[in-house]
Amino acid sequence: MDPDALAKAFVEHYYTTFDTNRGGLATLYQEGSMLTFEGQKIQGSSNIVAKLTSLPFQQCHHSITTVDCQPSGVNAGMLVFVSGNLQLAGEQHALKFSQMFHLIPTQQGSYYVLNDIFRLNYA
């Protein structure tokens, strides 16, 4: 599959799942995966999903502005960099965010997230 198409498909799946069923993101991470969320490092699928499901909002919608990708060269992986807007329910203004994923292929032919870095972008 074309790397740009793969990155776009991953991003669509990730944020649709985040916005509708955050617990469903567990299958995208493994125990060696690490999330850095606003500077806080969290390791392991269950810990990452616990963090994401405990965020102080229940409903949100991600609008993606850009998706950039590069082959990482490590185990045929891929780096995916995303920027966009995060609209929280009941809030008038959207928050700008950036997120980077390092995707690694699985033996089953799909990908999992080895590294995930998320930051809100404050003006």
Residue frames as a rotation matrix with the C-alpha (Angstrom) as fourth column:
MET 1
0.581 0.814 0.000 0.00
0.814 -0.581 0.000 0.00
0.000 0.000 -1.000 0.00
ASP 2
0.079 -0.471 0.879 1.15
0.378 -0.802 -0.463 3.53
0.922 0.369 0.115 -0.78
PRO 3
-0.627 -0.411 -0.662 2.64
0.744 -0.063 -0.665 5.09
0.231 -0.910 0.345 2.43
ASP 4
-0.932 0.311 0.189 0.52
-0.333 -0.938 -0.101 8.24
0.146 -0.157 0.977 2.13
ALA 5
-0.064 0.952 -0.301 -2.67
-0.499 0.231 0.836 6.19
0.864 0.203 0.460 1.72
LEU 6
-0.058 -0.034 -0.998 -1.68
0.633 0.772 -0.063 3.98
0.772 -0.635 -0.023 4.66
ALA 7
-0.908 -0.328 -0.260 -1.00
0.410 -0.569 -0.713 7.01
0.086 -0.754 0.651 6.86
LYS 8
-0.684 0.709 0.173 -4.31
-0.625 -0.691 0.363 8.60
0.377 0.140 0.915 5.87
ALA 9
0.123 0.735 -0.667 -6.22
-0.133 0.678 0.723 5.36
0.983 -0.001 0.181 6.57
PHE 10
-0.373 -0.333 -0.866 -4.52
0.775 0.400 -0.488 4.97
0.509 -0.854 0.109 9.96
VAL 11
-0.998 -0.047 0.034 -5.26
0.025 -0.873 -0.488 8.57
0.052 -0.486 0.872 10.94
GLU 12
-0.340 0.941 -0.003 -8.92
-0.662 -0.237 0.712 8.26
0.669 0.244 0.703 9.94
HIS 13
0.179 0.382 -0.907 -9.27
0.279 0.864 0.419 5.03
0.943 -0.328 0.048 11.92
TYR 14
-0.623 -0.520 -0.584 -7.43
0.687 -0.007 -0.727 6.36
0.374 -0.854 0.362 14.99
TYR 15
-0.979 0.184 0.089 -9.38
-0.204 -0.892 -0.403 9.60
0.006 -0.412 0.911 15.38
THR 16
-0.137 0.963 -0.233 -12.76
-0.558 0.119 0.821 8.08
0.818 0.243 0.521 14.51
THR 17
0.090 0.107 -0.990 -12.13
0.554 0.821 0.139 5.47
0.827 -0.561 0.014 17.22
PHE 18
-0.847 -0.441 -0.298 -10.88
0.495 -0.448 -0.745 8.11
0.195 -0.778 0.597 19.67
ASP 19
-0.816 0.532 0.226 -13.99
-0.523 -0.846 0.106 10.25
0.247 -0.032 0.968 19.12
THR 20
0.093 0.955 -0.281 -16.49
-0.719 0.260 0.644 7.38
0.689 0.142 0.711 19.38
ASN 21
0.967 0.199 -0.157 -14.94
-0.063 0.789 0.612 4.63
0.245 -0.582 0.775 21.54
ARG 22
0.380 -0.896 0.230 -11.58
-0.876 -0.429 -0.220 5.47
0.296 -0.118 -0.948 23.14
GLY 23
0.261 -0.242 0.934 -11.32
-0.595 0.722 0.353 2.03
-0.760 -0.648 0.045 24.73
GLY 24
0.920 0.174 0.351 -11.21
0.157 0.658 -0.736 0.59
-0.359 0.733 0.578 21.23
LEU 25
0.653 -0.743 -0.150 -7.73
-0.668 -0.471 -0.576 2.10
0.357 0.476 -0.804 20.75
ALA 26
0.442 -0.489 0.752 -6.22
-0.600 0.462 0.653 -0.70
-0.667 -0.740 -0.089 22.90
THR 27
0.718 -0.114 0.687 -5.70
0.417 0.860 -0.294 -2.91
-0.557 0.497 0.665 19.84
LEU 28
0.877 -0.391 0.280 -3.46
0.066 -0.479 -0.875 -0.26
0.476 0.786 -0.395 18.24
TYR 29
0.262 -0.787 0.558 -0.88
-0.909 -0.396 -0.131 -0.40
0.324 -0.473 -0.819 21.08
GLN 30
0.433 -0.209 -0.877 1.28
0.240 0.964 -0.112 -3.15
0.869 -0.162 0.468 22.59
GLU 31
0.845 -0.069 -0.529 2.98
0.532 0.019 0.847 -3.51
-0.049 -0.997 0.053 25.97
GLY 32
-0.168 -0.981 -0.100 6.18
0.922 -0.192 0.335 -1.94
-0.347 -0.036 0.937 24.61
SER 33
0.088 0.294 0.952 4.30
0.711 -0.687 0.147 1.08
0.697 0.664 -0.270 23.24
MET 34
-0.493 -0.244 -0.835 4.82
0.790 -0.528 -0.312 4.51
-0.364 -0.814 0.453 24.77
LEU 35
0.404 0.636 0.657 2.60
0.724 -0.661 0.196 7.59
0.559 0.397 -0.728 24.78
THR 36
-0.751 -0.461 -0.474 3.90
0.643 -0.674 -0.363 11.01
-0.152 -0.577 0.802 25.75
PHE 37
0.169 0.912 0.375 0.81
0.834 -0.335 0.439 13.09
0.525 0.238 -0.817 26.49
GLU 38
0.762 0.078 0.643 1.55
-0.098 -0.967 0.234 16.74
0.640 -0.242 -0.729 27.22
GLY 39
-0.006 -0.912 0.410 4.96
-0.781 -0.252 -0.571 15.70
0.624 -0.324 -0.711 28.60
GLN 40
0.135 0.116 0.984 3.71
-0.843 0.535 0.053 12.73
-0.521 -0.837 0.170 30.69
LYS 41
-0.516 -0.414 -0.750 5.21
-0.757 0.630 0.173 9.39
0.400 0.657 -0.639 29.60
ILE 42
0.241 0.668 0.704 2.93
-0.780 0.565 -0.269 6.33
-0.577 -0.484 0.657 29.76
GLN 43
-0.646 -0.547 -0.532 3.98
-0.755 0.562 0.339 2.82
0.114 0.620 -0.776 28.72
GLY 44
-0.937 0.242 0.253 1.92
0.200 0.963 -0.179 -0.23
-0.286 -0.117 -0.951 27.78
SER 45
-0.689 0.701 0.186 -1.38
0.217 -0.046 0.975 -0.66
0.692 0.712 -0.121 26.01
SER 46
0.105 0.810 -0.577 -3.53
0.881 0.193 0.431 -0.90
0.460 -0.554 -0.693 29.15
ASN 47
-0.217 -0.255 -0.942 -1.89
0.759 -0.651 0.001 2.15
-0.614 -0.715 0.335 30.78
ILE 48
-0.989 -0.144 0.026 -2.20
0.122 -0.716 0.687 4.20
-0.081 0.683 0.726 27.58
VAL 49
-0.408 0.908 0.099 -5.89
0.349 0.054 0.935 3.40
0.844 0.416 -0.339 27.18
ALA 50
0.103 0.403 -0.909 -6.46
0.995 -0.031 0.099 4.10
0.012 -0.915 -0.404 30.90
LYS 51
-0.657 -0.411 -0.632 -4.95
0.434 -0.892 0.129 7.57
-0.617 -0.189 0.764 30.36
LEU 52
-0.961 0.255 0.111 -6.98
-0.020 -0.463 0.886 8.29
0.277 0.849 0.450 27.22
THR 53
-0.176 0.959 -0.220 -10.28
0.535 0.281 0.797 7.10
0.826 0.023 -0.562 28.74
SER 54
0.083 0.182 -0.980 -9.68
0.983 -0.176 0.050 9.15
-0.163 -0.967 -0.194 31.92
LEU 55
-0.841 -0.357 0.407 -9.31
0.451 -0.878 0.161 12.49
0.300 0.319 0.899 30.11
PRO 56
-0.726 0.514 -0.457 -11.64
0.296 -0.367 -0.882 15.13
-0.621 -0.775 0.114 31.61
PHE 57
-0.305 0.702 -0.644 -14.08
-0.866 -0.486 -0.119 15.14
-0.396 0.521 0.756 28.68
GLN 58
-0.108 0.379 0.919 -16.41
0.046 0.925 -0.376 12.51
-0.993 0.002 -0.117 27.29
GLN 59
0.625 0.429 0.652 -17.23
0.664 0.146 -0.733 13.88
-0.410 0.891 -0.193 23.86
CYS 60
-0.036 -0.649 -0.760 -14.90
-0.240 -0.732 0.637 15.43
-0.970 0.205 -0.130 21.32
HIS 61
0.867 0.221 0.447 -14.32
0.371 0.315 -0.874 15.69
-0.334 0.923 0.191 17.59
HIS 62
-0.163 -0.970 -0.182 -10.95
0.245 -0.219 0.944 15.81
-0.956 0.109 0.274 15.83
SER 63
0.961 0.272 -0.046 -10.68
0.033 -0.279 -0.960 17.75
-0.273 0.921 -0.277 12.55
ILE 64
0.208 -0.944 0.257 -7.46
0.683 0.328 0.653 16.85
-0.700 0.040 0.713 10.77
THR 65
0.704 -0.057 -0.708 -5.60
-0.363 -0.886 -0.289 19.65
-0.611 0.460 -0.644 8.95
THR 66
0.253 -0.698 -0.670 -2.43
-0.912 0.060 -0.406 17.87
0.324 0.714 -0.621 7.79
VAL 67
0.831 -0.167 0.531 -1.00
-0.080 0.908 0.411 14.35
-0.550 -0.384 0.741 7.66
ASP 68
0.376 -0.794 -0.477 2.68
-0.879 -0.142 -0.456 13.88
0.294 0.591 -0.752 6.79
CYS 69
0.887 -0.100 0.452 4.49
-0.127 0.886 0.445 10.56
-0.445 -0.452 0.773 6.70
GLN 70
0.162 -0.885 -0.437 7.96
-0.951 -0.022 -0.307 9.13
0.262 0.466 -0.845 6.14
PRO 71
0.683 -0.092 -0.724 9.33
0.132 0.991 -0.001 5.59
0.718 -0.096 0.689 6.13
SER 72
0.840 -0.351 0.415 11.27
-0.529 -0.359 0.769 5.17
-0.121 -0.865 -0.487 9.39
GLY 73
0.129 -0.837 -0.531 13.72
-0.698 0.304 -0.649 2.55
0.705 0.454 -0.545 8.15
VAL 74
-0.742 -0.315 0.592 13.34
-0.663 0.478 -0.577 0.65
-0.101 -0.820 -0.564 11.42
ASN 75
-0.726 0.437 0.531 11.53
0.236 0.883 -0.405 -2.65
-0.646 -0.169 -0.745 10.85
ALA 76
-0.742 0.425 0.518 9.78
0.534 -0.091 0.840 -1.14
0.404 0.901 -0.159 7.79
GLY 77
-0.177 0.666 -0.725 7.97
0.855 -0.260 -0.448 1.25
-0.487 -0.699 -0.523 10.11
MET 78
-0.159 0.212 0.964 6.50
0.686 -0.679 0.262 4.64
0.710 0.703 -0.037 9.38
LEU 79
-0.776 -0.038 -0.629 6.42
0.490 -0.665 -0.565 8.04
-0.397 -0.746 0.534 11.06
VAL 80
-0.106 0.814 0.571 3.09
0.795 -0.276 0.540 9.86
0.597 0.511 -0.618 10.84
PHE 81
-0.875 -0.180 -0.450 2.77
0.415 -0.758 -0.503 13.50
-0.251 -0.627 0.738 11.91
VAL 82
-0.099 0.948 0.302 -0.72
0.888 -0.053 0.456 14.97
0.448 0.313 -0.837 12.33
SER 83
-0.977 -0.015 -0.212 -1.96
0.125 -0.848 -0.515 18.49
-0.172 -0.529 0.831 13.02
GLY 84
-0.411 0.894 0.179 -5.51
0.504 0.059 0.861 19.55
0.759 0.445 -0.475 13.51
ASN 85
-0.517 0.393 0.760 -8.25
-0.675 -0.734 -0.080 20.89
0.526 -0.554 0.645 15.75
LEU 86
-0.750 0.296 -0.592 -9.89
0.538 0.793 -0.285 19.26
0.385 -0.532 -0.754 18.75
GLN 87
-0.386 0.725 0.570 -13.44
-0.526 -0.681 0.510 20.40
0.758 -0.103 0.645 19.49
LEU 88
-0.963 0.096 -0.253 -14.66
0.262 0.565 -0.782 19.55
0.068 -0.819 -0.569 22.98
ALA 89
-0.143 0.989 0.048 -18.38
0.747 0.076 0.660 19.27
0.649 0.130 -0.750 23.64
GLY 90
0.657 0.550 -0.517 -19.76
0.754 -0.501 0.425 22.49
-0.025 -0.669 -0.743 25.11
GLU 91
-0.122 -0.768 -0.628 -16.68
0.494 -0.596 0.633 24.56
-0.861 -0.233 0.452 24.25
GLN 92
0.766 0.458 -0.451 -16.92
-0.070 -0.638 -0.767 27.46
-0.639 0.619 -0.457 21.81
HIS 93
0.450 -0.697 -0.559 -13.34
-0.893 -0.361 -0.268 27.34
-0.015 0.620 -0.785 20.49
ALA 94
0.941 -0.209 -0.268 -11.43
0.137 0.955 -0.263 24.36
0.310 0.211 0.927 19.18
LEU 95
0.549 -0.830 0.095 -7.97
-0.350 -0.125 0.928 23.50
-0.759 -0.543 -0.359 20.52
LYS 96
0.607 -0.450 -0.656 -5.09
-0.683 0.126 -0.719 23.09
0.406 0.884 -0.231 18.07
PHE 97
0.617 -0.398 0.679 -3.01
-0.341 0.642 0.686 19.93
-0.710 -0.655 0.260 18.45
SER 98
0.134 -0.616 -0.776 -0.08
-0.898 0.256 -0.358 18.02
0.419 0.745 -0.519 16.96
GLN 99
0.583 0.038 0.811 0.50
-0.496 0.807 0.319 14.31
-0.643 -0.589 0.490 17.26
MET 100
-0.096 -0.696 -0.711 3.25
-0.962 0.249 -0.114 11.99
0.257 0.673 -0.694 16.02
PHE 101
0.774 0.327 0.541 2.93
-0.444 0.891 0.097 8.22
-0.451 -0.315 0.835 15.62
HIS 102
-0.448 -0.822 -0.352 5.68
-0.890 0.373 0.261 5.68
-0.083 0.431 -0.899 14.96
LEU 103
0.645 0.759 0.088 3.94
-0.721 0.643 -0.258 2.72
-0.252 0.103 0.962 13.34
ILE 104
-0.585 -0.796 0.155 5.53
-0.729 0.600 0.330 -0.74
-0.355 0.080 -0.931 13.23
PRO 105
-0.032 0.602 -0.798 4.22
-0.786 0.478 0.392 -3.60
0.618 0.639 0.458 11.07
THR 106
0.102 0.157 0.982 2.86
-0.789 0.615 -0.017 -6.71
-0.606 -0.773 0.187 12.80
GLN 107
-0.862 -0.415 0.292 3.28
-0.208 0.814 0.542 -10.30
-0.463 0.406 -0.788 11.66
GLN 108
-0.164 0.903 0.397 -0.45
0.596 0.411 -0.690 -10.28
-0.786 0.123 -0.605 10.83
GLY 109
-0.406 -0.080 0.910 0.10
0.895 -0.235 0.379 -7.62
0.184 0.969 0.167 8.17
SER 110
0.739 0.602 0.302 -1.28
0.506 -0.792 0.342 -4.61
0.445 -0.100 -0.890 10.05
TYR 111
-0.299 -0.824 0.481 0.52
0.159 -0.540 -0.826 -1.94
0.941 -0.171 0.292 12.11
TYR 112
0.530 0.406 -0.745 0.71
0.826 -0.048 0.561 -1.02
0.192 -0.913 -0.361 15.78
VAL 113
0.709 -0.233 0.666 1.74
-0.206 -0.971 -0.121 2.24
0.675 -0.051 -0.736 17.48
LEU 114
0.114 -0.759 -0.641 5.19
0.831 0.427 -0.357 1.93
0.545 -0.492 0.679 19.07
ASN 115
-0.729 -0.372 -0.575 5.52
0.622 -0.711 -0.328 5.65
-0.287 -0.597 0.749 19.92
ASP 116
0.196 0.840 0.506 2.83
0.806 -0.432 0.405 8.32
0.559 0.329 -0.761 20.21
ILE 117
-0.730 -0.425 -0.535 3.53
0.647 -0.682 -0.341 11.95
-0.220 -0.595 0.773 21.16
PHE 118
0.190 0.881 0.434 0.62
0.856 -0.365 0.366 14.38
0.481 0.302 -0.823 21.68
ARG 119
-0.731 -0.355 -0.582 0.74
0.598 -0.745 -0.296 18.13
-0.328 -0.565 0.757 22.34
LEU 120
0.599 0.801 -0.012 -1.81
0.751 -0.566 -0.341 20.91
-0.280 0.196 -0.940 22.38
ASN 121
-0.439 -0.708 0.553 -0.54
0.845 -0.535 -0.014 23.95
0.306 0.462 0.833 20.46
TYR 122
0.375 0.547 -0.748 -1.12
0.786 -0.616 -0.056 27.15
-0.491 -0.567 -0.661 22.38
ALA 123
0.403 -0.180 0.897 -0.96
0.659 -0.623 -0.421 30.49
0.635 0.761 -0.133 20.58
